[in-house]
Amino acid sequence: MRRPRSASVLLSVLATAAASAGLFLGAGPAAQAATTAATPLPAHVFAPYFEAWNGDSPAALAQQSGAKYLTMAFIQTATRGSCTPYWNGDSGQPIAQSEFGADFTAMRSRGGDVIPSFGGYTADNGGTEIADSCTSVDSIAAAYEKVITTYDVSRLDMDIEDNSLENSGGVDRRNKAIKKVQDWAAANGRSVQISYTLPTTTSGLADSGLAVLENAKSNGAKVDVVNLMTFDYYDGASHNMAQDTQTAAAGLRDQLADLYPDRTASQLWGMIGVTEMPGIDDYGPAETFTTADATAVYNWAVSRNINTLSFWALQRDNGGCPGTGGSDTCSGIAQDTWYFSHTFAPFSGPGGPVTDDYSVDIVPGAGTVQPGASATATVKTSVISGNAKTVALTVTGAPAGVTATLSPSSVTAGGTSQLTLSAAESAAPGTYPLTVTGASGSLSHSASFTLSVTSPGGGGGGAVVNGDFETGSLGPWTCESGGAVVTTPVHGGSHALAAAASASQTGECTQTLALSPNTTYKLSGWVQGNYAYLGVRGGATASVWTSSSGWSQQSTSFTTGSSGTVTVYLHGWYAQGTVHGDDISVTS
């Protein structure tokens, strides 16, 4: 997924780059130092990114913030076509003990360490990411080895985004070089991990990111951690950043399960990392990661036993610029200095849950049913840690006229149950949140399902229910404060939708649809107003927008993912006034 970003958002590529020009694989200083084995990172590690270009001391800021581990950004070449890596692509900052070596030693003396990171947005955009720049696999591998041995590190991360995702030659060279480094490390008794830091959608990797992992597997390169950049979505939607982190990671888990079918659920979660951007990211206020989000993500990361927790970047962890987005030096929100570091720091440690634990998910996460009909979904359970336990399942929240049943009502963790929702003719149209809870002893986990009950006559719009709003009421649409069905202005019939954007909200109105998986659909509708956005998110991402004083027809195509679930939305923009929509449809 592409999106513009400043150098500050050059999030993660943890992979160490580089070697001097002319350094050959298995020769020179890298090979001579190969017998020194670095201390492995803990099973769980909090390692925020550190902006290495601004003159700060990583050891000093690590001590001040309490972040014992840092991801050092970034290593790249100085010019296109070069095979020589430098910190920040600056030829005055070579890969040598003279650059950061004393800082790294000080951090290790306090029980911490560093993860050198290759790439980042600037390198990926400018052709100076080393595998894009250098055409020799051996030279790339030698560069990685030099970083490993110069700084005695146990993990390299590859931050691959923007143009580097589309450079198939660079993708292939990088993974071939990683395989050579892993063979070299094994022959010399070293433990070296590789992490890939990749952009994400709210439901998992886009095709370009997944292709990087598929190429790694085809080249025999082991990927230890896949680190998602859970910010800068640039999809035109408002976001609950903590919830979007969880859905993005769950989507990645499913993608990794397809790629590595022999791995357990616990092992798959143990391959996942997430990197947040505290405060207002580069996109703007619609993508704001709050202090409350930090607590929610921390608790979720511990419960899922993921590998890596990070954020961009350590120098932003202060409240010095309220209202400013995408700054290199502050978060843009009111916060105590080092709040996010202090919240995430306890994550670093040897283990996750030692009890028998499990997860509960529902696929798809939403569905539509007409009165007199029924709909189904699958409740999935997975073992997170320990042994599989018996999980008793219950469902709550079904409205009057809807019967919800689970078959079976008890499963062994790792098993599935079918949720059936049967609507009587008397069931009232609307959108209803249901909760499926799985209990085992003192443990209890739950998952949410959104049920839409249509009006008896439907309401034109194909898969969209009440897309013409002629029922005179919102259901099954839900809106932020002030959203309503109105009688003027209208495009067709006698009703339309008003989304009330204000200084503090976009006025978003949404409806969740359960569509066919892996199928192409067309979203269309008539909109008017300043910055009127029409789009889908969730299992697919697509949007269009316009500013128009009169009705303007807008349309876009999208393809559903494996679940088929998407959320259709209409919203305006902050302080731009109410926008209107009518005759909204989704058709195949």
N, C-alpha and C positions, 0 to 999 in steps of 0.2 A: 504494500500500500504506500503510495507516494504522498508526501506532504512537505511543503516548504518549512524549513527550520533554520534558525540562527545557529551559529557555531556552538552556542550553549547547549542546544538540544542534541548535539552530536552525541548521542547516547552511546553507548556501549559497543564495543567490539572487543572483547577481551581476548585478544590473541597476541601477543607480543610480536613485534615485527622485527625484524630485521637485519641484520648482518651488514657488514661493510661490503663495498663493491669488491667483487673478485673473491669473496669467501666461498669456498666450496663445501658441499655437504660432507660431514665426517672428517674435516681437516681443520687445522688451526685452533685458536683458543677455545672454540665451542667444544670440540672433541676432547681437548686436553682436560677441560674442567668437568667432563661428563660424569666422573665418578662421584661427585658431590651430590647427594640427594637432598632436595629441598623438603621441608616439613609440609606434609599435605594439609590442605585447608580442612576445617571442621565440616561435618556432614551438613550442617546448616551454617550459612555465612551471610552476615549483613556487610555489604561492601559498596558504599555509595561511590559514585564517580567523583573524581577529583580533577578539576581543570588545571592541567599541568603547564599551561602557557602563561599564567598570570604572575609568576614569581613567588607565590605562597609556598611555605614549607609544608609538605604533606605530613611530616612527623608532628609538627606543631599543631596543625589543625586537627589531626587525628586525636591528639591528646586533649585539646580543648573541647571537642565535640563528643568524645567517648566512642567514636567509630574506630575500632582497632584495625579493621581491614578496609583497604581502599582499592577501588578500580581506577587505575591511572590512565587518563585519556589525554592524548592519543598518540600512537606511533604511526608514522606514514613516511613516504619518500618526499624529498624536497621538490622533485620535478617529475613529470610524466616520463616513463621510459627508464627510470632509475630502479636499481635493485638495492639501494642503500637506505636503511631505515634511520629515522631520526625522531626524537620527541617533537611533536607538533609540526613535523616536516621542516624543522629549522636546522640547517646544516651546522649551526653553532651549538646544537644540543645532541651530540652523538649518543649511541648506546654504549655507555661506559660508566664505570664507578663514579667518575667525576660528576655525573648527572644523576642526582637523587640517591646515589649509593649510600651516603651517610644517613639520609632520612629513612631509608628502608631498613638499615641496620638498627636504628633507634626504635622503629616501630616493632621489629621482631623482638627486641629486648623487653618490650612490654607485652609480649604475647600476641602480636598482630602480624600482618603481612600485606602484600600487595598483589594485584592482578593486573599486569600490563594489558592494555587494550589497543588493538589495531583498528584503524579505519575511522569511523565516525562520518557524519554527514559531509563535512568539508572535503575529506579525502575521497569519499565515495562519489561526491559530485564533481570533484576536480581531477579525477584520474590518478591520484597519488596514493590510493590504497595499494599496498605493496603487491598483492596478487593481480590487481588490474594493471599496475605500472610495469611490473617485471615479468618477462615471458619465460624465464627459466625456473622450472619447478625446483631444481636443486638449489638455486640461489635463494629462493623464497624459504625453503626448508632450512637452509643454513642461517638465514636471518632469524627465523624463529628460535633456532638452537642458540644463537648468540644471546638473544634476550633472556632465554631460560638460564644459561650458564653465567652470564654477566651479573644477573641479579638474583640467581638461585631461587627461582619461583617455581611453583607447582601447578599453575594454571595460566593459560593464555585465552583471551577472549577475542572473538572476531565480531566487530560491530559492522554489520553489513546492511546497508540501506540505499535508497535512492538509485543512482546509476549502477552501483555494484550488484544490485539484485538482478539487473538485466544483462550484465556482462557474463555471458555463458562461459567464455574462455577463462575469465578471472575466477569464476566459481569453481570450475574444474581444476585449474592450477592450484588454487588454495587448498582444496580437499586432497589433492594428490600430495601436496607438500605436508599437510597435516599427517597423512598416513606415513610418510617418510620420517617425520619427527617422532611419531609414536613408535615406529620400529626401532629408531635410534635410541629412544628412551628405554624401551624394553631391553635392548641389548646391553645397556649400561646401568641397569638397576634403578632407573629413575621412575617416579610417578609423575606424569604430566597429564593434566586435564585440559580439555578444550571446551570452551563455551561459545555458543553463537548468540549474539544479541541481534534481534530482528524486530522490525515493525510488526504491528498486529492490528487486526480488526477486533471488534468487541466479541467476536465468536471464534477467534483462533487466527492462525497464520493465513495470509493471502496466498494465492498460488505461487507467487514468486518466492516467498519465504520458504514454503514447503518444498519447492524445487531444490533449494540449497541443501536441505537435509536429505532429500532423496539422492542427490548427487554424492553427498558424503557417504551414504550407505553403499552406493554402487562402487565407490573408490576404496571401500574398506576402511574409511576413516571413522573413528569412534567419536561421537558427540556426547559429551558427558552432561552438559547443561544447555537447555534452550531458554534463553532469557528474553522475555517479551517486553517491548517498550510500550507500556500501558498508558500512553498519553499521546497528544498530537494526532488525534483520529482524523481531524479535518473532514468530517462527514456531514456537517451542517446540522447536527442534532445536539440537544442538550444532554448532559451525561451525569449519571451517578458514578463517579470515578471508582469508588470501592467496588460497587456491584459489577461494573464493566471489567475490572481486573479479574474478578472471579469467573465471569462468563468467558472471557478471553482465555484464561488458563484451562478451564474445563474443555473448551474447544480444542486447545493444543493437546491436552491429554488424550482426547479421542483421535486426533491426527497421529500422535505418537503411537497409540495402540495399533493403528493400521500399519504404521511403518515398522514397528517392533512387536509383532504379535506374540512373541514368546515371553514378554515381560509382564510382570504382575502389575496390578493397579498401584501398589505401593512403590514399585520401582519406577513407574511412569511419573508419578507425582514427584519422586526424588530426582527427576531430570529437569524439573521446571524451575525457572527463576522469573521474577518480575521486577521491573524498574519503573518507579513512579517519577512524576515531576511535581514536587511540592508546590502548592499554591496555583497560580494562574499560568498555564502553559502557553506555548507560542500561538495557539489558535485563539485564545481569549477566554473571557469569563465563563463561557459555556462549558469549558473543560477546566474546572478548578478542583484540585485535590486538597481537601481540607484537613484540619487536625483530627476531626472525627473520622475521616476516611482512613487516616494513618492507623488509628486504633483498630478499626474494622479489618483492614488488610493484614495487620500484624496477627490478630487473633485467627483469621482465616489461614494465613501462611503456616502458623503453628499447627492448626488442626489438620491441614492437608499434608504436612510434613514435606513441604517443597524444599528445594536446595538453596536457592539464592534470593535474598531480598536486597533491593538497591534503590537508589533514586538519583536523579540528575538535578543538581550536583551539590557537593558538600558546601561550596561557597554560597549557594542560594538559601541555606537553612537559617534564615533570619527574616524578620518582618520589617525591614528598612524601607520598603517602597510600596505601601498599600495601593492597590489598584493597577499596578504595572504588571504586564504579562511578559513572559519569556525573557526575563532579565538574567544576566550571568551572575549577578551578585546578591539577589534577594528574591523572595518567593512571591511578592505581590499581595500577600494577605497579612492580617494582624496575627502575630505569633511570637512566642518567646524564642530567642536565639537558641539554636540546636534542638528545637522541639522534636523535629522529625528524627534526628539522629538518636535522641534519648529514647524515643518510642520504639525504634527498630533495633537498637543496639543489643537488647537481650536475646535477639534471635540467634546470634552466633553461638554455636555450641555443638556438642557431639551427637545429639540424638533427637528424635522427635518423640511422639507418644510411645510409651513402652507398654501401654495397655492394648487390649484387643479393641480396635476401633474400625469404623466403617463410614461410608458416605451414602447419601440418598439423593438421587436425581430423577427428574421426570422428562421424558422425551416423547413428543415435543413438549415445550413448556407452556403451550397455549392451545386452545381448540375452540371450535364453533359448533353449536348444535341448534337445530330447529326444533320447536315444540313438536312432540310426537316422535322424535328421532333420538339417536344416541351417538356418542363419540367415544373414542378410546385413546389412551396414551399408555406408555410403558414406564413403570417405576423401576429404576435400576439401582441396585446396591453394589458397592465395591468394598473390598477389604483395604483399609488404609494402613493398618499396622497390626501385628500380632496374628491371631487365629480368627477364622470365620466364626461368628456367633449367630445365634438365632435372633432375627429382627422381627418384631411385631409391628405391622403396618396399620395405620388408621388414617382416615381422611376427614377433614372438617371444612366448613365454609360453604357447602352446597346450598343454594337458595331454595325457597319453597317451590315445589314442583319438579325439582331435579334430584334424582337418586344417584348417589355415588357409591360404587362398590369396588373392592379390591380382590383380585383372584390370582394367587392365594393371598390370604391376609397375613401370612407369616412366611418368611423366607430365611434361608441361610445366607449371610452376607456374601455377595457375589452373584446372587440369584436375582430374578426379575418377577414382577407382578403386573397384571393388567388392570389399569384404572378404567372403569366404564362409567360414563355419565349419561343417564337416560332422562330426557326431558318430557314431562307430561304436556298435554295440550294447554294446560293452564299456566305453564311456566312463564314468568314475566320476562320480557326482553331486557337485556342489560349485560354488564360485564361484572363478573364476580371472581374474587380471589379465593382459591382453594389451597389448602395446605395438607400435604401428605407427610405424616410423621412416622419415623421408624424408631422404635424403642427396644433397647436391650439392656436389662439390668438398670444401672444408674445412668446409662448413656441415652441420649435422645438427639436425633438429627432430623431435619425436615427440609422439604423442597416445596416450591410454590408452583401453582398451575393457574393460568388465567382462563376462565371459561366465559365465552360470549354466547348468550342465548339470543337468537334472532327474533325479529317480529314475525308473525305468521306469514306475512306477504313478502318477506325478505326486504326489499328496498334496493332499487337498482344499484349495480356496482360490481357484478361478478362475484368475486370472493369477498369483497368488502360488504359488510352489513350496514344498512342505513347510510349508504354513500351519497344518497341524494337528500337525506335529512328530512324526508317528507313524513316521517313519523312524528315530527314536531318535538322530539326529545333527543338527548345526546346518545343514550344507550345504543350500541355497546361502546361508543367512543368515551374516552375520559380526557379531561382537559385540566390544565393548570387554572388557578383562580381567575374567574371572570369569563372563562370559556362558555359558550352557549349556542343554542340553535336560535337563529333570528329570522325575521320575516322580511327584512330589507338590510342590505342589498341581496338579491338572489340572482342566480344565473338561469336556473330552470325550476319550474314548479313554484312553490310558495315558501320554501325554507332554505336556509344555508347555514354554514358553520362559521362562527366568529371565534378566532383565537386571540386572546387579549394580551398582547405584548406590552410590557411596562419597563420601567427603569431597572427592575430587579428580576424579570423573567421574560422568556420568549413567548409565553402563552401556549406552549405546545399542547396539541390534542393528538391522541393516539388511539389506534385499534390494533390488537395483535391477531394475526391470522395463522391458521395451520394449513399450509399449502403442501403440494406434492414436493418431495425432496428432489434436488438436482434438476429443477425444471425452470425454464425461462418464462418470465411473466412481464407484462407491461403495466406500469402504474400511470394513470392519467387523471387529470382533474382540472377544474377551472378555479383560478385564484385571483385575488386582487389585493392591493395594499403595498406598503413599503417593505421590501425584503421578505416576501412571502416564500417560505420554503415548503416543498412537498417532497417526501422521500420515504425510504424504508431503511431499517437497520435491524440488527439482530442476526438472523441467519443469512442476510444479504445486505449489501450497502450500496445505495444509489440515491441521488437527490438532484433536484432542479430548483432554481429560485428565480424570481423576477420582482421588479418594482413596477407596478402598474396601477394607474388610477381607475382603470376599468377592468372587466373580466378578461383574463388571458389564459388560454389553455396551455397546460404544461404536461409533459410526459417523459418517462424514462423507463428503460428496461433493466431487469435484474434477474439473476439466477439464484435460486435457493440452494442452501447447503444440505447436508445430510439429514437434518431434522425437519426441514420444510417450514419452520416457524420464522415469521418476520413480523416486525411492528411497523405499520404505516403511520406517518406523522405529518401534521401540518403545523407550522409555527412561524412567527414573525421574528423580529430581532429587538434587542434591548433598546427601549426608549424610542422605537420607530412607529408605535401605534398598532392598533388592531388590524389583523389581516383576516380575509374571508376566503372560504373554500366551498365548493359545491360540485356535485356530480363526480365524486371521486370513485375510481374503479380500479380493480386489479383483474386483468384478464390474461389468459394463456394464449 
